Amino acid sequence: MSSLKEQYGKPSNMLPLVSVIIPAFNSAQFLADAVESVFAQTYSAVECIVIDDGSTDHTQELLSELLKLHPGLKTAKKNNGGLSSARNMGMRESTGVFISFLDADDALIPDKIERQVAFLDAYPDVGLVYGDYLIATETLRPVEMYTTEMPRELEPIDSLCYRNWFAPMVPLVRRTVTNRVGEFDEELAGAEDWDYWIRCAKVAQIAYLPGVVSVYRIHPGQLSRNYFGNRRGSIQVVKKQFGDDPGRLRGAMASIQWTHAKYHWSRREKIATAMAVAKFAVMGGFGFHVRYIAGPLENIVKSQLKPV
């Protein structure tokens, strides 16, 4: 797929602007990697916005150094309010035609934005495009590729009722879609990105573009390790999004129970595992195709998850 610059002969300042929003809370250890991955994009019309969500480490000092290297970097600081609050502030500060989210401990592949902008340009009816990503160690050494394609026989909204198929740094979204969807739900205990993709699927077409676009870093301090917080958030999401749709709600709750069973099994908690499987069965979980419910990412990190 040719670049937009090659396709239209436009200079970079005439290309559609992409806003990359990075929420950061005590992430100074990894933030430079995230920011550098944005400025290393092969697509040049990018604004990078870092929202410091009340950090108490040396995030501000690091941002000062990064501003010297990248004068175009935009930053703002706010009182701590959580990921959703920081992402929402970033969206309000952004001016791009397209929006990409990037957590401070993750990174983008260099041609991520170029490929996804070209795809959305070629398919104007698509509002969100997503791809695959790498699972990496704390030092960004890749250990696994996570293929995110949803089942082709299902509509995206039906696939999304089973689980969250991709992480925040994977998709590119049109601003026309985010304007319709609104902001991230700051009341959720977790799984706020899953909620957001479901809301996008309700108002816009979602498409899969094969190929790795980003890197998900596994490390001891990441928020996604808060298993029980994410579980509470997931239950909130499915009740919020599918509470008036018994069929989808049943599939979503069965999926959550399956994940719960795998969590207890990874901790050698046989009784708790049996109870979770029993609830899964009562919900009719064995009637669903396993690939709609089980996720490779859960298998990769399950042995490292710790309750908080």
Secondary structure, 3 states (H helix, E strand, C coil): CCCHHHHHCCCHHHCCCEEEEEEECCCHHHHHHHHHHHHCCCCCCEEEEEEEECCCCCHHHHHHHHHHHCCCCEEEEECCCCHHHHHHHHHHHCCCCEEEECCCCCEECCCHHHHHHHHHHHCCCEEEEEEEEEEECCCCCEEEEECCCCCCCCCHHHHHCCCCCCCCCCCEEEHHHHHHHCCCCCCCCCCHHHHHHHHHHHHCEEEEEEEEEEEEECCCCCHHHEHHHHHHHHHHHHHHHHCCCHHHHHHHHHHHHHHHHHHHHHCCCHHHHHHHHHHHHHCCHHHCCHHHHCCHHHHHHHHHCECC
